[in-house]
Amino acid sequence: MCKVRDPKLMQQQMAKLPTDRLQPSPPFSKIMLDYFGPFSVKGEIQKRITGKAWAICFTDLCSRAIHIEPVYGYCAKEFMLALTRFAAIRGWPTTIYSDPGSQIVGAERELAEA
């Protein structure tokens, strides 16, 4: 048989969805988060000064609704402030999924101590 004339097509195997994505739950009780950026921003008072800013995207696992919080630093302290602002508006989540970023790992240790 000729490989060009009768090719075997590859088929992608989909992984099973986690149970947190399938079970109904209140909004933003189970979330996934990710940093994105940096963006170049200008000062409000001093217009010639620019700085870096990031944003955190909080995504609800069930409904896929999003909440975006701006962050002006890439450290655990700024992440904790953004998480506190998110919790003040939406309530504290029961489960959080994220990538293993250094600021998120540092915040995890602070949350475990608290």
C-alpha positions as CSV (number, residue, x, y, z in Angstrom):
1,M,0.0,0.0,0.0
2,C,1.1,3.5,-0.7
3,K,1.4,5.9,2.3
4,V,0.5,8.9,0.2
5,R,-2.6,7.4,-1.4
6,D,-4.0,5.7,1.8
7,P,-2.8,7.8,4.7
8,K,-3.8,7.1,8.3
9,L,-5.2,10.2,9.9
10,M,-4.3,11.0,13.5
11,Q,-7.1,11.2,15.9
12,Q,-7.1,13.3,19.0
13,Q,-8.1,11.8,22.3
14,M,-10.0,14.1,24.6
15,A,-9.3,13.9,28.3
16,K,-12.3,13.6,30.6
17,L,-13.6,16.8,32.1
18,P,-13.0,17.3,35.9
19,T,-16.2,16.8,38.0
20,D,-15.9,20.5,39.1
21,R,-16.8,21.5,35.5
22,L,-19.8,19.2,35.3
23,Q,-21.6,19.7,38.7
24,P,-23.9,22.7,39.1
25,S,-22.6,25.1,41.7
26,P,-23.1,28.8,42.7
27,P,-21.3,31.3,40.5
28,F,-17.6,31.7,41.1
29,S,-17.5,29.0,43.8
30,K,-15.0,26.9,41.7
31,I,-12.7,29.1,39.7
32,M,-9.6,29.0,37.4
33,L,-7.3,31.9,37.3
34,D,-4.5,33.1,35.1
35,Y,-2.2,36.2,34.9
36,F,-1.9,38.0,31.5
37,G,0.1,40.9,30.4
38,P,2.2,43.0,30.9
39,F,0.7,46.2,29.5
40,S,2.3,49.6,29.3
41,V,0.2,52.1,31.3
42,K,0.7,55.9,31.7
43,G,0.4,57.7,35.0
44,E,-2.8,59.7,35.7
45,I,-1.0,62.7,37.1
46,Q,2.4,62.5,35.4
47,K,1.5,61.7,31.8
48,R,5.0,61.1,30.6
49,I,5.8,58.3,33.1
50,T,4.9,54.8,32.0
51,G,4.8,51.6,34.0
52,K,3.8,48.0,33.7
53,A,0.5,46.4,34.7
54,W,-0.9,42.9,34.5
55,A,-4.4,41.5,34.9
56,I,-5.8,38.4,36.5
57,C,-8.6,36.6,34.7
58,F,-10.9,34.7,37.2
59,T,-13.0,32.1,35.2
60,D,-16.0,30.3,36.7
61,L,-15.6,26.6,35.8
62,C,-19.3,25.8,35.3
63,S,-20.7,28.8,33.5
64,R,-17.4,30.1,32.0
65,A,-18.2,33.6,33.3
66,I,-15.1,35.8,33.7
67,H,-14.0,38.5,36.2
68,I,-10.9,40.5,35.4
69,E,-8.9,42.3,38.1
70,P,-6.0,44.8,37.3
71,V,-2.7,44.2,39.1
72,Y,0.2,46.7,39.2
73,G,2.9,44.3,40.4
74,Y,3.9,40.7,39.7
75,C,4.4,39.5,43.3
76,A,2.5,37.5,45.9
77,K,1.4,40.6,47.8
78,E,-0.3,42.1,44.7
79,F,-1.9,38.7,43.9
80,M,-3.4,38.5,47.4
81,L,-4.8,42.0,47.1
82,A,-6.4,41.1,43.8
83,L,-7.8,37.9,45.3
84,T,-9.2,39.9,48.3
85,R,-10.9,42.4,45.9
86,F,-12.4,39.5,43.9
87,A,-13.7,37.8,47.1
88,A,-15.2,41.1,48.3
89,I,-17.3,41.3,45.1
90,R,-18.0,37.6,44.3
91,G,-17.4,35.8,47.5
92,W,-14.7,33.3,48.5
93,P,-14.3,30.4,46.1
94,T,-14.2,26.8,47.4
95,T,-11.8,25.6,44.8
96,I,-9.1,27.5,42.8
97,Y,-7.2,26.0,39.8
98,S,-4.1,27.9,38.5
99,D,-0.8,27.5,36.8
100,P,2.3,27.1,39.1
101,G,3.5,30.7,38.9
102,S,5.9,31.9,41.5
103,Q,3.6,34.6,42.9
104,I,0.7,32.1,43.1
105,V,2.9,29.5,44.9
106,G,4.0,32.2,47.4
107,A,0.4,33.2,48.0
108,E,-0.6,29.6,48.5
109,R,1.9,29.4,51.4
110,E,0.5,32.6,52.9
111,L,-3.1,31.3,52.6
112,A,-2.1,27.9,54.2
113,E,-0.5,29.7,57.2
114,A,-3.6,31.9,57.6
